[in-house]
Amino acid sequence: MSSLPWGIRNMLTQSAMLSRAIRAIGDPEFASVAAQCALDCARFDLALIIVHHRTSPPSLLFDNFAAAGGREGIENYVSVTHSVNPILKLATKGVGVFRARDFAARALRIDASTQPLVVRAPTEELGFRTRGWPEGLEEIALYFSACRGLVELSLYRERRHSAARPETLKKLRALGVPLAAAFDRHARLAQSVNIGATSATARLSPREAQITDLLLRGCGSEAIALRLSISRHTVKDHRKQIFRKLGVGTLAQLFALHWQQREASVTIAPSREG
């Protein structure tokens, strides 16, 4: 392959990345595989995938921020501070790729309820960061319409003197349309497992359902323990019972199950558009 022109080699590499994501359609690890494809394409380190729904709060599908100590930041962004993301405000239907440093919000207006979760930081690309978010990261983001909403696939790495090159943004944009189709196909396949998943969810106790909701909001065991005034050990015991009842083994599978149920219920409901 090394004797081929760079453009041909690049196309073959991207095709291999997309093949991985396509093969994972219908698998609980689909979002994780899709995120890794984008990370490999751009050569970034951290990823976040969120579906921004039209009439309900965002859904967190994947993140690998635990190693960077960013769990609190993820929770705050998904639940509150996404509302002041200047990139999200401009992202529309279709496929778009953006660099955060091009959207510095120097005159950012923040309402009183959001201010406690926003840290003004001129050294950050946007001029601020979410409280609990790792410092000094470079961000590029791919947005595309899928799952009856807007999918945000944001990538991060330690900030360098030079930003991501135009070639990197172009490669990432090329993934947008096929990834959108893959996400929609994955959501449709999720309907086939929705009935069994719904009955399993119904078996959760009120406390287990409460903890499940907090896990899906991105809360870690310590944050849940503090919020509910219980010990981390108790949280872990509840988590084991939740996983057993729902038939999942990892947080990624729990997120996938939640997404499957949500997308199936939205698909089954009659459309109000048009």
C-alpha positions in Angstrom: 0.0 0.0 0.0 3.0 2.3 0.6 3.5 2.7 -3.2 0.0 4.1 -3.7 -0.5 7.9 -3.9 -1.3 9.5 -0.5 -4.9 10.3 -1.5 -5.7 6.7 -2.4 -4.0 5.4 0.8 -6.1 7.9 2.8 -9.3 6.7 1.2 -8.5 3.1 1.9 -7.7 3.9 5.5 -11.0 5.7 6.0 -12.8 2.9 4.3 -11.3 0.4 6.8 -12.4 2.7 9.7 -15.9 2.9 8.5 -16.0 -0.9 8.0 -15.4 -1.3 11.7 -18.3 0.9 12.6 -20.6 -0.7 10.1 -19.8 -4.2 11.4 -20.6 -3.0 14.9 -24.2 -1.9 14.0 -26.6 -3.6 16.4 -23.9 -4.3 18.9 -24.0 -2.7 22.4 -20.5 -1.3 21.8 -21.5 0.5 18.6 -21.0 4.0 19.9 -17.6 3.1 21.3 -16.5 1.7 18.0 -17.8 4.8 16.1 -15.9 7.0 18.5 -12.7 5.1 18.0 -13.0 5.4 14.3 -13.2 9.2 14.6 -10.3 9.2 17.0 -8.1 7.1 14.7 -9.1 9.3 11.8 -8.1 12.6 13.5 -5.4 11.2 15.8 -7.0 12.6 18.9 -7.2 11.0 22.3 -10.6 11.7 24.0 -14.1 11.4 22.5 -17.7 12.4 23.5 -20.9 11.4 21.7 -24.2 13.0 22.6 -27.5 13.1 20.8 -29.2 16.5 21.2 -32.9 15.8 21.0 -35.4 18.4 19.7 -37.8 18.4 22.7 -36.0 16.5 25.5 -32.6 16.6 27.3 -29.5 15.3 25.5 -28.5 11.6 25.7 -24.9 10.7 26.4 -23.9 7.7 24.2 -20.2 7.5 24.9 -17.2 9.1 26.5 -13.8 8.0 27.6 -13.0 10.9 29.9 -12.6 8.8 33.1 -8.9 8.4 32.6 -8.6 12.2 32.2 -10.5 12.9 35.4 -13.4 14.5 33.6 -16.5 12.7 34.9 -17.8 15.8 36.7 -17.2 17.9 33.6 -19.1 15.4 31.4 -22.1 15.4 33.8 -22.2 19.2 33.9 -21.9 19.6 30.2 -24.6 17.0 29.3 -27.0 18.3 31.9 -26.5 22.1 31.8 -23.6 23.8 30.0 -24.2 22.4 26.5 -26.7 25.2 26.3 -23.9 27.8 26.1 -21.7 25.9 23.6 -21.3 28.4 20.8 -20.5 25.6 18.3 -23.7 23.8 19.1 -25.7 27.0 18.6 -24.5 27.2 15.0 -24.5 23.5 14.1 -27.5 22.7 11.9 -28.9 19.8 9.9 -26.4 18.1 7.6 -22.7 17.4 8.3 -20.4 20.0 9.9 -16.9 19.9 11.3 -15.7 22.7 13.6 -12.6 23.7 15.6 -13.4 25.1 19.0 -10.7 27.7 18.8 -12.6 29.4 15.9 -15.6 30.0 18.3 -14.1 31.9 21.2 -17.0 33.2 23.1 -15.5 36.5 24.4 -18.9 38.1 25.1 -20.6 35.0 26.4 -23.9 35.6 28.1 -24.7 33.1 30.9 -27.9 32.9 32.9 -27.7 32.8 36.7 -28.5 29.1 36.9 -25.7 28.1 34.6 -23.0 30.5 35.9 -21.9 28.2 38.8 -20.9 25.5 36.3 -18.9 27.8 34.0 -15.3 28.8 34.6 -14.0 31.8 32.7 -10.6 30.9 31.4 -9.0 33.1 28.7 -6.4 30.4 28.0 -9.0 27.9 26.9 -10.0 27.7 23.3 -13.6 28.9 23.9 -12.6 31.4 26.6 -14.3 29.3 29.2 -14.6 25.7 30.3 -17.3 23.6 32.1 -16.5 23.1 35.8 -14.8 19.7 36.2 -13.6 19.7 32.6 -9.9 18.8 32.0 -7.9 21.9 31.3 -5.9 22.8 28.2 -7.6 20.6 25.6 -7.9 21.2 21.8 -11.3 20.3 20.5 -12.7 19.5 17.0 -16.3 18.4 16.6 -18.3 16.5 14.0 -22.0 17.2 13.9 -24.6 15.3 11.8 -28.3 14.6 11.8 -29.2 11.1 13.0 -31.4 9.4 15.6 -34.1 12.0 15.2 -31.8 14.7 16.6 -28.3 16.2 16.2 -25.4 14.0 17.0 -22.3 15.7 18.5 -19.1 13.7 18.1 -16.4 15.8 19.8 -12.7 14.9 19.9 -10.1 16.2 22.3 -6.3 16.1 22.8 -3.8 18.1 24.7 -3.6 21.6 23.1 -0.5 22.2 20.9 0.9 25.3 19.2 -0.6 24.4 15.9 -4.3 23.5 15.5 -5.7 20.5 13.7 -4.8 20.8 10.0 -7.4 21.3 7.2 -6.6 17.8 6.0 -7.7 16.4 9.3 -11.0 18.3 9.3 -11.6 17.1 5.7 -11.0 13.5 6.7 -13.4 13.8 9.6 -16.1 15.5 7.5 -15.9 12.6 5.1 -17.0 10.2 7.9 -20.1 12.3 8.6 -22.6 11.0 6.1 -21.8 7.3 6.4 -21.7 7.5 10.2 -25.1 9.2 10.2 -26.5 6.3 8.2 -24.8 3.9 10.6 -26.3 5.6 13.7 -29.8 5.6 12.1 -29.5 1.9 11.2 -28.3 1.0 14.7 -31.2 2.8 16.2 -33.7 1.0 13.9 -32.2 -2.4 14.8 -32.6 -1.5 18.5 -36.4 -1.9 18.2 -36.0 -5.7 18.0 -34.7 -5.8 21.6 -36.9 -3.1 23.1 -39.7 -5.3 24.5 -37.4 -7.4 26.6 -35.4 -4.4 27.7 -38.6 -2.6 28.8 -39.8 -5.5 30.9 -36.3 -5.7 32.6 -36.4 -2.0 33.4 -39.8 -2.4 35.0 -38.2 -4.8 37.5 -35.9 -2.1 38.9 -36.7 -0.9 42.4 -37.4 2.9 42.8 -33.8 3.4 44.2 -32.3 1.3 41.4 -34.2 3.4 38.8 -33.0 6.6 40.5 -29.4 5.4 40.3 -29.8 4.2 36.8 -31.0 7.7 35.8 -27.9 9.3 37.4 -25.6 6.8 35.7 -27.1 7.8 32.4 -26.6 11.4 33.2 -22.8 10.7 33.5 -22.6 10.6 37.3 -19.9 8.4 38.8 -20.3 6.4 42.0 -18.9 9.1 44.2 -21.2 11.8 42.8 -24.2 9.5 43.1 -23.3 8.7 46.7 -23.0 12.4 47.6 -26.2 13.3 45.8 -28.3 10.5 47.5 -26.5 10.7 50.9 -25.5 7.0 50.7 -22.1 5.3 50.7 -20.1 4.4 47.6 -20.3 0.8 48.7 -24.1 1.0 48.6 -24.0 2.6 45.2 -21.8 -0.2 43.9 -24.2 -2.8 45.3 -27.2 -1.2 43.6 -25.2 -0.9 40.4 -24.5 -4.7 40.4 -28.2 -5.4 40.8 -29.1 -3.0 38.0 -26.6 -4.6 35.6 -27.9 -8.1 36.6 -31.6 -7.2 36.1 -30.9 -5.4 32.8 -28.5 -8.0 31.5 -25.7 -5.7 30.8 -22.0 -5.9 31.9 -20.6 -2.4 31.3 -21.7 1.3 31.5 -21.3 1.4 27.7 -23.9 -1.4 27.4 -26.2 0.4 29.8 -26.0 3.6 27.7 -26.6 1.6 24.5 -29.7 -0.1 26.1 -31.1 3.3 27.2 -30.5 4.7 23.7 -32.2 1.6 22.1 -35.3 2.0 24.3 -35.5 5.8 23.6 -35.1 5.5 19.9 -37.6 2.7 19.6 -40.2 4.6 21.5 -39.6 7.7 19.3 -39.8 5.7 16.1 -43.0 3.9 17.2 -44.7 7.2 18.2 -46.6 9.0 15.4 -44.7 11.9 13.8 -46.0 15.4 14.5 -44.0 16.9 11.7 -45.7 18.1 8.5 
